[in-house]
Amino acid sequence: MTPTTVRIAVIGAGRIGASHAALLARRVPEADLVAVVDPRPGAAAEVAGSLGARASTSVEEVLADRDVDAVVISASSTVHHDLTVAAARAGKHIFCEKPAGMSLADIDDARRAAADAGVALQVGFNRRFATEFAQAREAITQGAIGDVRLLRSLTRDPGDGPSDPTVVPLWTIFTQTLIHDFDTLNWLNAGARAVDVLATADSLIHPEARERGHLDTAVVVIRYDNGAIATAEACFAAAYGYDVRGEVLGSRGMVTVGDGAVSSLRVHDERGRTAATAHSDVELMRDAYTAELAEFCHAVQEGRPPSVGAGDAFNAFAIAQACIESIQSGGRVEVATKVPA
């Protein structure tokens, strides 16, 4: 018997929402995209029209719709918690883009709301679903490189950075960019717990924004309870394209993943050796985005928890929160393991 397709509404018709909607409609056979929701006039219609879905400006109307089984939340990060709780109370399964909330308390509250409602809650940590990252983790967990000693993860956004840094929320580099790297490091160092962090960051792309607290370049050192030491780095500007990489050194070897290339093609000419690189996350991570949405549908169909959930979101955000405190104090900060009192 073929499992029933999961009827999904995408909440938020921005860049990521539009990408998720298109993938659900065209590349995830387990999904049935039924609606796209965005309160901005015309935004949902622009995305939904070519995908055979209906457009709505009302989240409440869609959450009350019995023909919607699940939602994909891709709206602004500041409303992720509220939308997750509302969807859970409406009995909808939830895929929420990272971060799952803007505080540890919010993330824990979202977790409890989903658990109380008996609905699936998956958080969008896409690197877990990129084939090469998954293969690297498998090699590590099977002992191919021995005991984990050093880890590294980085994210560099394409282009020249934000044209107006004043519109970038404070601490974005930790809570929305490096959050991917923190989850990746936790995942690659399976079974270990982050103990403390030391963060350094600055405004190197827009130095004039430094006084306002805008940070666009950062490096973080994380110590784990298995003795491993990790570094995570991010920058809002990489002229050559979108760059996501990882590396793990063990007692018997090393694994590396990521080079930003969109194919294995290399051109050798008078300029040297060149490769075409991706210039957006939706380009480089298209297959990973597809796979994580398929995993969400499978979890709903099978009545099981998704492979990446609120607990993972909490652990990654705990590192981000410790980074903020490290910048503020100038010292090393312990990583929270439970919601602060």
C-alpha positions in Angstrom: 0.0 0.0 0.0 1.4 3.4 -1.0 1.5 5.9 1.8 -0.8 8.9 1.5 0.9 12.0 0.3 1.4 14.7 3.0 -0.7 17.8 2.2 1.6 20.7 3.0 1.2 24.5 3.3 4.3 26.7 3.1 4.2 29.7 5.4 6.4 32.5 4.1 6.9 33.2 0.4 10.4 34.7 0.6 13.5 33.3 -1.0 13.7 30.1 1.1 9.9 29.7 1.1 9.7 30.0 -2.6 12.5 27.4 -3.0 10.9 25.0 -0.5 7.5 25.3 -2.3 9.0 24.6 -5.7 10.9 21.5 -4.3 7.8 20.2 -2.6 5.7 20.6 -5.8 8.3 19.3 -8.2 10.9 17.1 -6.5 9.2 15.5 -3.4 6.6 12.9 -4.6 5.6 12.2 -1.0 4.3 15.8 -0.7 1.3 17.6 -2.1 1.8 21.3 -2.0 -1.7 22.7 -1.3 -1.1 26.2 -0.2 1.4 29.0 0.1 0.8 31.6 2.9 2.2 35.1 3.3 0.5 38.2 4.7 2.2 40.5 2.2 -0.2 41.3 -0.7 0.6 39.3 -3.8 3.6 37.4 -2.3 1.9 34.1 -1.9 0.2 34.3 -5.2 3.4 34.9 -7.0 4.9 31.7 -5.7 1.7 29.5 -5.7 0.5 30.3 -9.1 2.9 28.3 -11.2 2.9 25.4 -8.7 -0.7 24.6 -8.8 -1.3 25.6 -5.1 -3.7 28.1 -3.7 -2.5 31.4 -2.2 -3.5 32.8 1.1 -2.7 35.8 3.3 -4.1 34.2 6.5 -2.0 31.8 8.6 -5.1 31.3 10.8 -7.2 30.2 7.8 -4.7 27.7 6.6 -4.1 26.2 10.1 -7.9 25.7 10.4 -8.0 23.9 7.0 -8.6 20.2 7.4 -7.1 19.6 4.0 -3.7 20.7 5.4 -1.7 18.0 7.2 1.5 19.8 7.8 3.2 23.2 7.4 6.7 24.3 6.3 7.6 27.4 8.2 10.0 29.6 6.3 8.8 33.0 7.5 11.1 35.4 9.5 13.1 33.8 12.2 11.5 36.0 14.9 8.1 34.3 14.4 9.3 30.7 14.2 8.4 30.0 17.8 4.9 31.5 17.6 4.1 29.8 14.3 5.3 26.4 15.5 3.2 26.6 18.7 0.1 27.7 16.7 0.6 24.9 14.2 1.1 22.3 16.9 -2.1 23.4 18.6 -3.9 23.1 15.3 -2.7 19.6 15.0 -0.4 20.2 12.0 3.0 18.5 11.6 5.8 21.0 11.4 8.9 21.5 9.4 10.5 24.7 10.8 13.5 26.5 9.2 16.4 27.3 11.6 16.5 28.7 14.2 13.5 27.1 15.9 13.2 30.1 18.2 15.2 33.1 19.2 15.9 31.8 22.7 16.5 28.5 24.4 13.2 29.0 26.3 11.3 29.5 23.0 12.8 26.4 21.5 12.0 24.3 24.5 8.5 25.7 24.5 8.1 24.7 20.8 9.3 21.2 21.5 6.8 20.8 24.3 4.0 22.1 22.2 4.7 19.6 19.4 5.1 16.8 21.9 1.8 17.6 23.7 0.0 17.7 20.3 1.6 14.5 19.1 2.8 16.1 15.9 6.2 15.8 14.2 8.6 18.7 14.5 11.6 18.8 12.2 14.1 21.6 12.1 15.9 22.7 8.8 19.5 21.7 9.3 20.2 20.9 5.7 23.8 19.9 5.8 22.8 16.6 7.5 21.1 15.7 4.2 23.9 16.7 1.8 25.3 13.4 0.5 28.9 14.1 1.2 28.3 15.4 4.7 26.2 12.3 5.4 29.0 10.1 4.0 31.5 11.9 6.2 29.5 11.2 9.3 29.1 7.6 8.4 32.8 7.2 8.0 33.4 8.9 11.4 30.8 6.8 13.3 32.1 3.6 11.8 35.6 4.4 13.1 37.3 5.0 9.8 39.3 7.9 11.2 39.7 6.8 14.8 39.0 9.1 17.7 37.8 12.5 16.8 40.3 15.2 17.8 39.8 18.3 15.6 36.7 19.5 13.7 36.1 22.5 11.5 33.0 23.9 9.8 32.6 27.1 7.8 30.0 29.2 6.1 30.8 32.1 3.7 27.9 33.9 2.0 28.3 34.9 -1.6 28.8 38.4 -2.9 29.8 41.6 -1.2 27.8 41.2 2.0 24.6 43.0 3.0 24.2 46.3 1.2 22.6 47.8 4.4 24.0 46.3 7.6 21.5 48.3 9.7 18.7 45.9 8.6 20.6 42.8 9.8 19.5 41.9 13.3 22.1 41.8 16.0 23.8 38.5 16.5 22.6 37.1 13.2 26.0 35.7 12.4 25.7 33.3 15.4 21.9 32.7 15.5 21.2 32.3 11.8 24.4 31.7 9.9 26.8 29.8 12.2 23.8 27.9 13.7 24.3 25.5 10.7 27.9 25.0 11.6 27.2 24.4 15.2 24.7 21.7 14.4 27.1 20.2 11.8 29.9 20.0 14.4 27.5 18.4 17.0 26.3 15.9 14.4 29.8 15.0 13.1 31.1 14.6 16.7 28.3 12.1 17.5 27.6 11.4 21.1 29.8 14.3 22.4 28.5 17.4 24.1 29.7 20.9 23.6 31.2 22.1 26.9 32.3 25.7 26.3 33.0 28.3 23.6 35.3 31.2 23.0 34.1 33.6 20.2 35.7 36.5 18.4 33.9 38.6 15.8 34.2 42.0 14.0 32.8 44.2 11.3 35.3 43.8 8.5 32.9 44.2 5.5 31.2 47.3 6.9 33.6 48.7 9.6 31.3 51.8 9.9 28.7 49.5 11.4 30.9 48.3 14.2 29.6 50.8 16.7 26.1 49.6 16.1 27.1 46.1 17.0 26.8 44.7 13.5 29.1 41.6 13.2 29.9 40.2 9.8 32.9 38.0 10.4 33.4 35.5 13.2 35.5 32.6 14.5 34.4 30.3 17.3 36.4 27.7 19.3 34.2 24.9 20.8 35.5 22.3 23.3 33.6 19.0 23.6 33.4 16.6 26.5 35.2 13.9 24.5 38.2 16.1 24.3 37.7 17.2 20.7 38.2 20.8 19.8 36.2 22.4 17.0 36.4 25.7 15.1 33.5 27.3 13.3 33.9 30.4 11.1 31.6 32.6 9.0 31.8 35.6 6.9 29.0 37.5 5.1 31.0 38.0 1.9 32.8 35.6 -0.4 33.4 37.1 -3.8 33.8 33.7 -5.4 30.5 32.1 -4.3 28.6 30.3 -1.6 31.2 28.3 0.4 30.3 25.5 2.9 33.0 23.1 4.1 33.8 20.7 6.9 36.8 18.8 8.1 37.3 16.2 10.9 40.7 15.0 12.0 40.9 11.8 13.9 43.6 9.6 15.5 43.8 7.4 12.3 42.9 9.8 9.5 40.7 12.7 8.3 37.6 13.4 6.3 36.9 16.7 4.4 33.7 17.8 2.6 32.6 20.7 0.5 34.4 22.9 -2.1 31.5 25.1 -3.4 31.7 23.6 -6.9 28.5 22.9 -8.7 30.0 20.0 -10.7 33.2 18.0 -11.1 34.1 19.9 -14.3 37.4 21.7 -14.2 38.7 23.9 -17.0 42.4 24.1 -17.6 43.5 27.0 -19.8 45.9 29.9 -19.9 44.3 31.3 -16.7 45.0 28.1 -14.8 42.5 25.6 -13.4 38.9 26.9 -12.8 35.7 25.5 -11.5 32.1 26.9 -11.5 30.9 27.6 -8.0 27.5 28.0 -6.5 26.3 31.5 -5.8 23.4 30.8 -3.4 22.4 28.2 -0.8 19.4 27.2 -2.8 21.7 26.3 -5.7 24.4 24.5 -3.8 22.1 22.8 -1.3 19.2 22.0 -3.7 19.5 18.2 -3.2 20.0 18.6 0.5 16.9 20.8 0.8 15.0 18.1 -1.2 16.2 15.3 1.0 15.3 17.0 4.2 11.8 17.8 3.0 11.4 14.1 1.9 12.6 13.0 5.4 9.9 15.2 6.9 7.2 13.6 4.8 8.5 10.1 5.6 8.4 10.9 9.3 4.8 12.1 9.0 3.8 9.1 6.9 5.5 6.6 9.3 4.3 8.2 12.5 7.9 8.6 13.8 10.0 11.5 15.0 12.1 13.2 12.3 15.8 12.5 12.3 16.6 16.0 13.3 14.3 17.7 15.8 13.9 20.3 18.6 16.6 18.8 20.8 19.2 19.3 18.0 17.9 22.8 17.5 18.3 23.5 21.2 21.9 22.2 21.3 22.9 24.3 18.3 21.3 27.4 19.7 22.9 26.8 23.1 26.3 27.2 21.3 25.0 30.4 19.6 23.9 31.8 22.9 27.2 31.1 24.5 28.9 32.8 21.6 26.9 36.0 22.2 27.8 35.9 25.9 31.5 35.2 25.0 31.6 38.4 22.8 30.0 40.4 25.5 32.3 39.1 28.2 35.4 38.6 26.2 36.0 35.2 27.7 35.1 31.5 27.5 31.5 30.6 28.3 29.9 27.3 29.2 27.3 25.9 26.9 23.8 25.4 28.5 22.4 21.9 28.6 19.0 22.9 29.9 16.7 26.0 29.8 18.1 28.7 32.0 16.0 29.3 35.1 
